[in-house]
Amino acid sequence: MATAETGDGRLEEFLADPKTATLDLFTAAARCTTALGIPHSVVYLTDIQQRRLVPLTDTTPSLPVDDSLAGWTYRTQSLRVAASGTGGMTAWLPLVDGAERLGVLAVHAPALTPAVLRSARALATLVAMMITTSRAYEDSYIRRTRTDRMRLPAEMLRAFLPPRTIGTSRVVSTAVLEPAYEIGGDAFDHALTETALHVTVLDAMGHDLASGLTTAVSLAACRNSRRTGADLPDLVACVDDALGKWLPDQFCTGVLAQLHLASGVLRWINCGHPTPLLIRDRRLLVDAMRRDPDPPMGLPSLLAGRKRAVHEIVLKPGDRVLMYTDGVTEARSADGGEFGLEQFADYIIRATAAGELASETLRRLIHSILDSSASRLRDDATILMFEWWPPSG
């Protein structure tokens, strides 16, 4: 049997082979496993709603995120080792692209020696990069991560969305969006430069293809302006102009913000959207970011020639900022009452106190809303949360 100690040369050959780049994800992962001298591995991808971990192979059952050893690894992003039901040992390793959770890797071996675990970590890193490369064009990846048929507006909008989670040692931004297969007008965006985090949450009028088009055009205009180095007012003006030219009967609310990573200075413009929430020292600072909102984007006549108002606040280390759409706070709980801001914020505060990952907090929060709702969501529900830490030293 091949061992991890003898796999190095074969890995080099595998990576150097030009044909490797043309392999499908399942085959590439299998050959990489062999090249590293690992007896057996299984790649599990998280489904779009982060409820199930779905294997790349049809001969292995999927696993629940909330009630399995694989799920524990996914939730905590930590290594888990356990005896295998078929003999030997199994190591569960997280599959991560930067800060985004992709799934988990199961490595099976007669014994998990230090050499095997080193090879397993190398395999997890390589597989994560393969997933990131292939998911944009491999429909097999998309099919495995969906459990329902997606409506056309949702298909269009999801093609525009960035990864759920991005981050560095200074900042993490993470988001969730439901109903996953039926979204119509909500969207989020986040991006990093060398000096700043840029975040956006949008909510277009209506819940149909026209709403999705409005949001898609708004996202594209926002990114197009941002990538030229435009400041916030110019960025919003670009969205106003695009909607006015191409979709004059549509409008879109939103919050667009920029966080300076070195200083913690947060600047934002609120275009007819719910007020972002600031959580500091495990407390909700209710009115910390409350300002008079500007009109929604796409309604330039309501501006009456005045400029968009740019607001500013200085964050403290560990602050969490939540941006959301009204579908979150208008969701109904099991007793028929609205979910509301207080319950929303309290959930985040308790998770923060428990040291939970930001991405895991939002995953569990959106599931608690969906699972306790007396009926289906009344509207799209989007939450984006980012937390900031200053540079050390």
C-alpha positions, 0 to 999 in steps of 0.5 A: 500500500502507498504511504504518505511518505512515498507520495511526494514525487508522484504529486510533483508529476501530477501537478506538472502534467498539462492534462491535470488542468482538464480533469473534472473535479472528482477525477482530479481529487482522486488522482491527487489523493493517490499522488499524495500516498493517501489510501482513500479520501472523500470530498464533501461539498456544502449545499447552497443552503448549508444544511447538507454535506454532499459527496462527490461520489454517488456511492457515499451518502450525504451528511447533515451539517448540524448533526455529524462529525463532518458537520462539526468540522464544517461548523468550527473549521477544525480538524476532527479525528475518529475511528472509522466504521470500516476499520482504521481511522478517519480525519475530517478536514475543512475545505476553505477558500480564503475565508469561505467554507466550501465543505469538508474532506474525509481522509481514511487510513489504517493509522493517522500518523503525522506524515498522513495528517500532513499529506491530508492537509496538503490534499485539503488545500489542493482540493479547495483550490480545485473547487474554486477553479472549477465551480464557475464552469462545472455544472456537475458542481452546481447540480450537487450543491442544489436540492431544488429547482431554481427560479429564473430570477434567482439563477440570474442573481446568483451568477452575480453574487461573490463568495459568501465569505471573504476576509483577512486577518483584519476583517471578515465579511460574510452574508446569507440570502434566502429563499435560496431558490426563489430570490427576486430582488435582494443581493449583496456584494463585498470586496477587498482592496489593499486598504479597504473593505467594500460592502453593499446590500441591495433590495429592488422593488418587487419580486420578479425578473424585473426586480432581478434585472434591477439588482443585477444592473445596480450591482454591475454599475456599483462594481464598474464604478468601484473598480475605477477608484470612485468615491461613495457619492460617485459610486451611487451616482453611477447606479442612479444613472444606470437605472435611469437610463436602462430601467427608468420605471424601477428603483432599488434601496441599498446601503453602500459602505467602505471600511478603511482597514487600518483606521476602522473608519466606516463611511456609508450612504443609505439609499432608503434602506433599513439602518445598519446595526452596530454590535460592540462589547456584546451590546447592540448600540441601537442608534449608532448608525441611524441617519436620515436615509436618502431616496432609493437609487433610480429615483433621481427626481427625489434628490432635487439636485442635492448630493447624497449624504455620506455618513461616518463612524469609527469602529472599535476592535471587534465591532460587528456591523450588520446590514440586512433587508426588511425580509429579515425583520418582517419574517414571522416566528412560530407564534405569528409575531415578527422576528424583529430587530431585538431578536435579530441582534440578540442572536448575534450577540449570544453567538459572539459571546460563544466565540462562534465564527461569523459565517456560522452565526449567520448560517444558524441565524437564517436557518432559525428564521426559516425553521421557526417561520409560521409560513414562507418568508414574506420577502427576500431576506439578506444579511451581511455582517462584517467584523473588524480588527486593527492591525497588530503592532 
